[in-house]
Amino acid sequence: MSDRNRPGEELGINTKHSGFTRLAWLVAIALLCTAAYMLLRQPPRPEYQAPRAAQAPVIDGQATDACWAAAPWRPLDQRWVGGPTSPTDFSGRYKVVWTPQRLYVLAEITDDVVQDTHPDPLVTWWDDDCLEIFVDPDQSGGDHQYNYNAWAYHVALNGHVVDMGTDQKGHLYDGHVQSRHTQRGNITTWETSVALYPDTYNEQNPAANQPQLIRANVPIGFALAYCDNDGSAERENFFGSVPVAGTDKNRGWIDASIFGTLLPVEPATGKP
């Protein structure tokens, strides 16, 4: 084989002494093709343009603050786990506003059975009814299963907030998200406030961590979901805000690349 025909030569890599074998190159090329295929299969990131709030909403679960009127509703209609359901069993929608300090998420959930059956907030928290807020502050995407590249905040009915730590165990992050909810019939209104912590978060010294500022036109990775349990040992359904390619759609807690784009924008009339 001539030097110009060596695998990798056309990529500018000296393969004569690199130690790469033909098999290694074939494996590398196969992995790259697989990654490209998965990227092409994944639907485009849906974008939500969140208006800036002139005044931050009061987190009381009432949704009466003036800022909510300027934000568009989006459906929570992508089934990530479970079978078909009726609109009375579950339906949901949400909207988002922001200030430089925090995101504010309002969710309106129709659910015929709302319950929290695990008193310990760190025991199978995903199998109770809860709102789940996914944020990737720098929209870098990629793995965040047991690191702080992104967050998957499970917001329980009792207000506790849980995500996985680097030790592969659940931890409380109650200071990161504040929430209140009210119920009227089968409709639960969730009002939440979310601070954005970067991937430099130090779990050994939580008090030293500072949330990052939110700026207009700087995109944030974002998705919203709801765990629905009507009385089973495990949740029956899991609904999200973004489409996920493939058969395994429950990947938001692992892969931030499936998140949508949240774009903070100034009001049409200018800065508040």
C-alpha positions as CSV (number, residue, x, y, z in Angstrom):
1,M,0.0,0.0,0.0
2,S,1.4,3.4,-0.9
3,D,1.7,6.1,1.7
4,R,-1.0,8.2,0.0
5,N,-3.5,5.3,0.4
6,R,-3.0,4.9,4.1
7,P,-6.2,5.3,6.1
8,G,-6.3,8.8,7.7
9,E,-3.7,10.3,5.4
10,E,-6.3,12.4,3.7
11,L,-7.3,13.8,7.1
12,G,-3.8,15.2,7.7
13,I,-2.8,12.4,10.2
14,N,0.6,10.7,9.9
15,T,-0.5,7.1,10.1
16,K,2.9,5.6,9.3
17,H,4.0,5.8,12.9
18,S,0.7,6.7,14.7
19,G,-0.1,3.2,15.9
20,F,-3.5,3.2,14.3
21,T,-4.5,-0.1,12.6
22,R,-6.9,-0.4,9.7
23,L,-9.4,-1.9,12.2
24,A,-9.1,1.0,14.5
25,W,-9.8,3.4,11.7
26,L,-12.8,1.4,10.6
27,V,-14.2,1.5,14.1
28,A,-13.6,5.2,14.4
29,I,-15.3,5.9,11.1
30,A,-18.3,3.7,12.1
31,L,-18.7,5.6,15.3
32,L,-18.6,8.9,13.5
33,C,-21.2,7.7,11.1
34,T,-23.4,6.5,13.9
35,A,-23.1,9.9,15.7
36,A,-23.9,11.8,12.5
37,Y,-27.0,9.5,11.9
38,M,-28.3,10.1,15.4
39,L,-27.8,13.9,15.0
40,L,-29.7,13.9,11.7
41,R,-32.5,11.8,13.2
42,Q,-33.0,14.1,16.2
43,P,-35.7,16.7,15.4
44,P,-34.7,20.4,15.2
45,R,-34.6,22.1,18.6
46,P,-37.9,23.8,19.1
47,E,-37.4,27.5,20.2
48,Y,-39.4,29.3,22.8
49,Q,-39.0,33.1,22.9
50,A,-39.4,34.1,26.6
51,P,-40.2,37.8,27.2
52,R,-38.5,39.7,29.9
53,A,-40.6,40.5,32.9
54,A,-40.8,44.1,33.9
55,Q,-41.4,42.9,37.4
56,A,-40.8,39.4,38.6
57,P,-43.9,37.4,39.4
58,V,-44.8,36.5,42.9
59,I,-44.4,32.7,43.3
60,D,-47.8,31.9,44.8
61,G,-49.4,29.5,42.2
62,Q,-52.0,32.1,41.2
63,A,-50.7,33.2,37.7
64,T,-52.2,36.6,38.2
65,D,-49.0,38.7,37.6
66,A,-49.0,41.0,34.6
67,C,-45.9,39.5,33.1
68,W,-47.6,36.2,32.3
69,A,-50.0,37.9,29.8
70,A,-47.1,38.6,27.5
71,A,-45.8,35.1,27.3
72,P,-47.1,32.5,24.8
73,W,-48.5,29.2,25.8
74,R,-46.8,26.0,24.5
75,P,-48.2,22.5,24.9
76,L,-46.7,19.7,27.0
77,D,-47.7,17.0,24.6
78,Q,-44.8,14.7,23.8
79,R,-45.2,11.2,25.3
80,W,-41.8,10.1,26.6
81,V,-42.9,7.2,28.7
82,G,-46.3,5.3,28.8
83,G,-49.2,4.5,26.5
84,P,-52.0,6.6,25.1
85,T,-54.1,8.8,27.6
86,S,-57.2,10.8,27.4
87,P,-57.2,14.6,27.9
88,T,-58.9,14.2,31.2
89,D,-56.2,11.9,32.5
90,F,-53.5,14.3,31.4
91,S,-52.9,17.4,29.4
92,G,-50.6,20.3,30.0
93,R,-49.2,23.6,28.8
94,Y,-46.6,26.1,29.9
95,K,-45.1,29.5,29.5
96,V,-41.8,31.2,30.5
97,V,-40.6,34.7,31.4
98,W,-37.3,35.9,32.7
99,T,-35.4,38.5,34.7
100,P,-31.6,38.8,34.7
101,Q,-31.6,36.8,37.9
102,R,-34.0,33.9,37.2
103,L,-36.3,32.1,34.8
104,Y,-40.0,31.8,35.7
105,V,-42.0,28.9,34.5
106,L,-45.8,28.6,34.7
107,A,-47.4,25.3,34.0
108,E,-51.1,24.4,33.8
109,I,-51.6,20.7,34.3
110,T,-54.9,18.8,33.9
111,D,-54.5,15.5,35.9
112,D,-57.3,13.5,37.3
113,V,-55.2,12.0,40.2
114,V,-52.5,14.1,41.9
115,Q,-50.5,12.5,44.6
116,D,-47.1,12.0,46.2
117,T,-46.8,8.5,47.7
118,H,-43.1,8.7,48.8
119,P,-42.7,10.8,51.9
120,D,-38.9,10.7,51.6
121,P,-38.1,13.1,48.8
122,L,-35.0,11.1,47.8
123,V,-36.8,7.8,47.3
124,T,-37.9,7.1,43.7
125,W,-38.9,10.8,43.3
126,W,-39.6,10.3,39.6
127,D,-42.5,7.9,40.3
128,D,-44.6,10.6,42.0
129,D,-46.5,13.3,40.3
130,C,-44.0,16.1,39.8
131,L,-43.0,18.8,37.4
132,E,-39.5,18.4,35.9
133,I,-37.5,21.4,34.6
134,F,-34.5,20.8,32.4
135,V,-32.0,23.6,31.9
136,D,-28.7,23.7,30.2
137,P,-27.5,27.3,31.0
138,D,-24.9,27.5,28.2
139,Q,-26.8,25.2,25.8
140,S,-23.7,23.1,25.4
141,G,-25.7,19.8,25.1
142,G,-24.2,16.4,25.8
143,D,-24.1,14.2,28.8
144,H,-25.3,15.5,32.2
145,Q,-26.4,12.3,33.9
146,Y,-24.0,12.5,36.9
147,N,-22.5,15.9,36.4
148,Y,-23.5,19.6,36.3
149,N,-23.3,20.2,32.6
150,A,-27.1,20.6,32.8
151,W,-29.9,20.1,35.3
152,A,-33.0,17.9,35.6
153,Y,-34.9,19.4,38.5
154,H,-37.8,17.3,39.8
155,V,-40.1,19.6,41.6
156,A,-42.3,17.7,44.0
157,L,-45.8,18.6,45.3
158,N,-44.2,19.3,48.7
159,G,-41.8,21.8,47.2
160,H,-38.6,19.7,47.4
161,V,-36.3,19.8,44.3
162,V,-34.2,16.7,43.4
163,D,-31.5,16.0,40.8
164,M,-28.7,13.5,40.6
165,G,-25.2,14.4,41.9
166,T,-21.8,13.2,40.8
167,D,-22.1,10.3,43.3
168,Q,-25.0,9.0,41.2
169,K,-27.4,9.6,44.1
170,G,-30.3,12.0,44.4
171,H,-29.7,15.4,46.2
172,L,-31.9,18.2,47.3
173,Y,-31.5,21.5,45.4
174,D,-34.4,23.3,47.1
175,G,-32.4,26.6,46.9
176,H,-32.2,26.4,43.1
177,V,-36.0,26.3,42.4
178,Q,-38.8,27.8,44.3
179,S,-42.4,26.6,43.5
180,R,-46.0,27.0,44.6
181,H,-49.0,25.3,43.1
182,T,-52.8,25.6,43.5
183,Q,-55.5,23.2,42.5
184,R,-58.9,23.9,41.1
185,G,-60.8,20.7,40.2
186,N,-58.5,18.6,38.0
187,I,-56.3,21.6,37.1
188,T,-53.1,22.3,38.9
189,T,-51.3,25.6,38.3
190,W,-47.5,25.5,39.0
191,E,-45.6,28.7,39.4
192,T,-41.8,28.3,39.7
193,S,-38.6,30.4,39.8
194,V,-35.4,28.9,38.6
195,A,-31.8,30.0,39.1
196,L,-29.2,29.0,36.5
197,Y,-26.1,27.4,37.9
198,P,-23.1,26.8,35.5
199,D,-21.3,23.6,34.9
200,T,-18.6,24.8,37.3
201,Y,-21.0,24.0,40.2
202,N,-19.1,22.8,43.3
203,E,-21.1,20.3,45.3
204,Q,-18.5,20.2,48.0
205,N,-19.2,23.9,48.8
206,P,-22.8,24.7,47.8
207,A,-22.8,28.1,49.5
208,A,-20.0,29.4,47.3
209,N,-21.8,28.7,44.1
210,Q,-23.4,31.7,42.4
211,P,-26.1,31.5,39.7
212,Q,-25.3,33.1,36.4
213,L,-27.0,36.1,35.0
214,I,-29.5,35.7,32.1
215,R,-29.1,38.0,29.1
216,A,-31.3,38.8,26.2
217,N,-30.7,36.8,23.0
218,V,-28.3,34.4,24.7
219,P,-29.9,30.9,24.3
220,I,-30.5,28.4,27.1
221,G,-31.1,24.7,26.7
222,F,-34.6,24.1,28.1
223,A,-37.3,21.5,28.3
224,L,-40.3,20.9,30.6
225,A,-41.9,17.6,31.6
226,Y,-44.4,16.1,33.9
227,C,-44.3,12.7,35.7
228,D,-47.9,11.3,36.0
229,N,-48.8,8.5,38.5
230,D,-52.4,7.6,39.1
231,G,-51.8,5.1,41.8
232,S,-49.3,2.5,40.4
233,A,-46.0,1.4,42.0
234,E,-44.3,3.4,39.2
235,R,-45.4,6.4,37.1
236,E,-47.6,5.4,34.2
237,N,-46.7,8.3,31.9
238,F,-44.0,10.9,31.4
239,F,-44.8,13.9,29.1
240,G,-42.3,16.4,27.7
241,S,-42.2,19.6,25.8
242,V,-39.8,18.5,23.0
243,P,-39.9,15.6,20.5
244,V,-37.2,13.0,20.9
245,A,-36.1,10.7,18.1
246,G,-36.0,6.9,18.5
247,T,-37.7,4.5,20.7
248,D,-35.9,5.6,24.0
249,K,-37.4,9.0,24.6
250,N,-36.6,9.1,28.3
251,R,-33.2,10.6,27.7
252,G,-33.6,14.1,29.0
253,W,-32.1,13.3,32.4
254,I,-29.0,12.0,30.6
255,D,-28.5,14.0,27.4
256,A,-29.0,17.7,27.2
257,S,-28.7,17.6,23.4
258,I,-32.4,16.8,23.2
259,F,-33.5,20.0,25.0
260,G,-35.2,22.8,23.1
261,T,-33.9,26.4,22.9
262,L,-35.2,29.0,25.3
263,L,-34.3,32.4,23.9
264,P,-34.7,35.3,26.4
265,V,-36.0,38.4,24.5
266,E,-36.7,42.0,25.3
267,P,-40.4,43.1,25.0
268,A,-41.3,44.4,21.5
269,T,-41.5,48.0,22.9
270,G,-37.9,47.8,24.3
271,K,-36.4,47.2,27.6
272,P,-38.8,47.3,30.6
